[in-house]
Amino acid sequence: MHSALTTALARIAARKGCDRAALPPLYDAIDPEALTAVLESNAAVTVRFEYAGYRVVIGPDSDEVSVIDADR
């Protein structure tokens, strides 16, 4: 799993006050393997998706990770 996804999951778990393992399966929102391939392609991309009540934005640098309440 790409480090940006790991960061996003850790931030969401912290906001929810739970362990990362208690979050719903990531596959419910995206294909983590396909997203990892895109992020590792060295393309300047920005990826947005909703997961567990949050909007996750990764990019354009794969080290840039934002987690925003989905209702904002």
KERO-841242 format. One record per residue: residue number from 1; z, x, y of N, C-alpha, C in turn; chain; residue in three letters. Coordinates in Angstrom, 3 decimals. Layout:
KERO-841242
{NUM; {Z; X; Y}; {Z; X; Y}; {Z; X; Y}; 'A'; 'ALA'}
...
This chain:
KERO-841242
{1; {0.000; 0.848; -1.174}; {0.000; 0.000; 0.000}; {0.000; 0.893; 1.236}; 'A'; 'MET'}
{2; {-0.801; 0.525; 2.209}; {-0.919; 1.297; 3.447}; {0.413; 1.273; 4.204}; 'A'; 'HIS'}
{3; {0.722; 2.364; 4.884}; {1.993; 2.468; 5.610}; {2.134; 1.403; 6.700}; 'A'; 'SER'}
{4; {1.028; 0.950; 7.286}; {1.096; -0.097; 8.305}; {1.589; -1.408; 7.690}; 'A'; 'ALA'}
{5; {1.171; -1.701; 6.472}; {1.650; -2.903; 5.786}; {3.127; -2.775; 5.448}; 'A'; 'LEU'}
{6; {3.530; -1.602; 5.011}; {4.935; -1.357; 4.712}; {5.781; -1.556; 5.962}; 'A'; 'THR'}
{7; {5.302; -1.042; 7.091}; {6.004; -1.207; 8.361}; {6.112; -2.677; 8.737}; 'A'; 'THR'}
{8; {5.014; -3.411; 8.621}; {5.017; -4.833; 8.962}; {6.009; -5.595; 8.091}; 'A'; 'ALA'}
{9; {6.002; -5.340; 6.795}; {6.917; -6.031; 5.888}; {8.370; -5.697; 6.207}; 'A'; 'LEU'}
{10; {8.647; -4.459; 6.527}; {10.011; -4.052; 6.877}; {10.472; -4.753; 8.153}; 'A'; 'ALA'}
{11; {9.598; -4.856; 9.132}; {9.957; -5.527; 10.388}; {10.194; -7.017; 10.177}; 'A'; 'ARG'}
{12; {9.372; -7.649; 9.357}; {9.549; -9.077; 9.082}; {10.852; -9.301; 8.326}; 'A'; 'ILE'}
{13; {11.128; -8.485; 7.328}; {12.378; -8.623; 6.572}; {13.585; -8.444; 7.491}; 'A'; 'ALA'}
{14; {13.505; -7.488; 8.411}; {14.610; -7.266; 9.346}; {14.811; -8.478; 10.249}; 'A'; 'ALA'}
{15; {13.728; -9.056; 10.728}; {13.830; -10.247; 11.591}; {14.389; -11.439; 10.829}; 'A'; 'ARG'}
{16; {14.033; -11.553; 9.559}; {14.520; -12.668; 8.747}; {15.915; -12.387; 8.197}; 'A'; 'LYS'}
{17; {16.363; -11.137; 8.305}; {17.679; -10.771; 7.795}; {17.758; -10.801; 6.283}; 'A'; 'GLY'}
{18; {16.661; -10.360; 5.651}; {16.624; -10.361; 4.189}; {16.041; -9.048; 3.685}; 'A'; 'CYS'}
{19; {16.128; -8.867; 2.391}; {15.499; -7.716; 1.750}; {13.998; -7.969; 1.666}; 'A'; 'ASP'}
{20; {13.232; -6.916; 1.731}; {11.769; -7.046; 1.656}; {11.320; -7.761; 0.387}; 'A'; 'ARG'}
{21; {12.043; -7.574; -0.697}; {11.689; -8.206; -1.972}; {11.846; -9.723; -1.925}; 'A'; 'ALA'}
{22; {12.597; -10.237; -0.960}; {12.807; -11.682; -0.838}; {11.664; -12.373; -0.087}; 'A'; 'ALA'}
{23; {10.758; -11.604; 0.496}; {9.623; -12.184; 1.221}; {8.617; -12.776; 0.234}; 'A'; 'LEU'}
{24; {7.820; -13.744; 0.685}; {6.794; -14.297; -0.213}; {5.744; -13.233; -0.562}; 'A'; 'PRO'}
{25; {5.006; -13.444; -1.632}; {3.974; -12.471; -2.003}; {2.964; -12.273; -0.867}; 'A'; 'PRO'}
{26; {2.656; -11.031; -0.590}; {1.706; -10.706; 0.469}; {0.329; -11.296; 0.162}; 'A'; 'LEU'}
{27; {0.001; -11.416; -1.127}; {-1.286; -11.981; -1.531}; {-1.468; -13.424; -1.065}; 'A'; 'TYR'}
{28; {-0.365; -14.087; -0.691}; {-0.473; -15.446; -0.162}; {-1.194; -15.455; 1.186}; 'A'; 'ASP'}
{29; {-1.173; -14.317; 1.877}; {-1.765; -14.241; 3.222}; {-3.044; -13.412; 3.263}; 'A'; 'ALA'}
{30; {-3.048; -12.292; 2.559}; {-4.185; -11.362; 2.608}; {-4.330; -10.657; 1.263}; 'A'; 'ILE'}
{31; {-5.411; -9.927; 1.123}; {-5.597; -9.045; -0.023}; {-5.163; -7.651; 0.434}; 'A'; 'ASP'}
{32; {-3.964; -7.203; 0.042}; {-3.462; -5.918; 0.531}; {-4.361; -4.731; 0.174}; 'A'; 'PRO'}
{33; {-5.005; -4.780; -0.974}; {-5.869; -3.666; -1.374}; {-7.110; -3.591; -0.487}; 'A'; 'GLU'}
{34; {-7.686; -4.745; -0.166}; {-8.857; -4.761; 0.712}; {-8.469; -4.313; 2.117}; 'A'; 'ALA'}
{35; {-7.307; -4.767; 2.594}; {-6.855; -4.355; 3.920}; {-6.589; -2.857; 3.958}; 'A'; 'LEU'}
{36; {-5.999; -2.320; 2.910}; {-5.767; -0.872; 2.838}; {-7.086; -0.123; 2.905}; 'A'; 'THR'}
{37; {-8.098; -0.599; 2.207}; {-9.415; 0.051; 2.241}; {-9.984; 0.050; 3.650}; 'A'; 'ALA'}
{38; {-9.836; -1.058; 4.359}; {-10.337; -1.136; 5.740}; {-9.572; -0.162; 6.626}; 'A'; 'VAL'}
{39; {-8.240; -0.164; 6.517}; {-7.428; 0.709; 7.372}; {-7.656; 2.188; 7.082}; 'A'; 'LEU'}
{40; {-7.971; 2.515; 5.847}; {-8.215; 3.914; 5.473}; {-9.655; 4.353; 5.721}; 'A'; 'GLU'}
{41; {-10.500; 3.454; 6.202}; {-11.909; 3.778; 6.429}; {-12.130; 4.589; 7.710}; 'A'; 'SER'}
{42; {-11.066; 4.816; 8.460}; {-11.136; 5.546; 9.729}; {-11.922; 4.811; 10.801}; 'A'; 'ASN'}
{43; {-12.189; 3.532; 10.592}; {-12.853; 2.733; 11.618}; {-11.807; 2.272; 12.627}; 'A'; 'ALA'}
{44; {-12.216; 2.170; 13.866}; {-11.319; 1.668; 14.913}; {-11.342; 0.143; 14.843}; 'A'; 'ALA'}
{45; {-10.483; -0.419; 14.015}; {-10.441; -1.863; 13.823}; {-9.071; -2.402; 14.195}; 'A'; 'VAL'}
{46; {-9.052; -3.670; 14.522}; {-7.802; -4.387; 14.708}; {-7.807; -5.546; 13.728}; 'A'; 'THR'}
{47; {-6.747; -5.658; 12.960}; {-6.634; -6.699; 11.942}; {-5.474; -7.616; 12.328}; 'A'; 'VAL'}
{48; {-5.713; -8.909; 12.261}; {-4.683; -9.907; 12.557}; {-4.589; -10.876; 11.390}; 'A'; 'ARG'}
{49; {-3.363; -11.210; 11.010}; {-3.157; -12.227; 9.981}; {-1.764; -12.820; 10.137}; 'A'; 'PHE'}
{50; {-1.582; -14.015; 9.590}; {-0.286; -14.664; 9.608}; {0.361; -14.508; 8.243}; 'A'; 'GLU'}
{51; {1.681; -14.259; 8.290}; {2.420; -14.053; 7.053}; {3.891; -14.393; 7.292}; 'A'; 'TYR'}
{52; {4.434; -15.247; 6.475}; {5.859; -15.585; 6.478}; {6.365; -16.051; 7.841}; 'A'; 'ALA'}
{53; {5.519; -16.775; 8.570}; {5.919; -17.293; 9.863}; {5.729; -16.337; 11.026}; 'A'; 'GLY'}
{54; {5.018; -15.249; 10.792}; {4.762; -14.248; 11.831}; {3.285; -13.926; 11.903}; 'A'; 'TYR'}
{55; {2.849; -13.511; 13.083}; {1.511; -12.958; 13.251}; {1.660; -11.444; 13.201}; 'A'; 'ARG'}
{56; {0.847; -10.823; 12.374}; {0.856; -9.368; 12.235}; {-0.442; -8.846; 12.830}; 'A'; 'VAL'}
{57; {-0.314; -7.843; 13.701}; {-1.481; -7.206; 14.304}; {-1.387; -5.716; 14.002}; 'A'; 'VAL'}
{58; {-2.418; -5.204; 13.360}; {-2.492; -3.780; 13.039}; {-3.731; -3.223; 13.714}; 'A'; 'ILE'}
{59; {-3.538; -2.209; 14.552}; {-4.679; -1.533; 15.143}; {-4.715; -1.598; 16.642}; 'A'; 'GLY'}
{60; {-5.707; -0.944; 17.222}; {-6.864; -0.306; 16.596}; {-6.522; 1.018; 15.895}; 'A'; 'PRO'}
{61; {-5.398; 1.616; 16.221}; {-4.922; 2.785; 15.475}; {-4.057; 2.241; 14.343}; 'A'; 'ASP'}
{62; {-4.234; 2.685; 13.138}; {-3.511; 2.104; 12.005}; {-2.005; 2.328; 12.092}; 'A'; 'SER'}
{63; {-1.550; 3.151; 13.047}; {-0.114; 3.331; 13.251}; {0.455; 2.279; 14.202}; 'A'; 'ASP'}
{64; {-0.404; 1.485; 14.829}; {0.030; 0.438; 15.750}; {0.241; -0.855; 14.971}; 'A'; 'GLU'}
{65; {1.495; -1.278; 14.887}; {1.837; -2.480; 14.133}; {2.698; -3.375; 15.018}; 'A'; 'VAL'}
{66; {2.257; -4.616; 15.206}; {3.035; -5.598; 15.964}; {3.328; -6.781; 15.069}; 'A'; 'SER'}
{67; {4.548; -7.299; 15.184}; {4.948; -8.494; 14.470}; {5.449; -9.478; 15.513}; 'A'; 'VAL'}
{68; {4.791; -10.643; 15.577}; {5.040; -11.619; 16.625}; {5.359; -12.953; 15.965}; 'A'; 'ILE'}
{69; {6.336; -13.693; 16.502}; {6.609; -15.037; 15.988}; {5.325; -15.850; 16.033}; 'A'; 'ASP'}
{70; {4.997; -16.519; 14.958}; {3.732; -17.267; 14.865}; {3.664; -18.411; 15.853}; 'A'; 'ALA'}
{71; {4.795; -18.938; 16.287}; {4.767; -20.069; 17.219}; {4.650; -19.653; 18.673}; 'A'; 'ASP'}
{72; {4.466; -18.393; 18.941}; {4.298; -17.907; 20.317}; {2.853; -17.903; 20.696}; 'A'; 'ARG'}
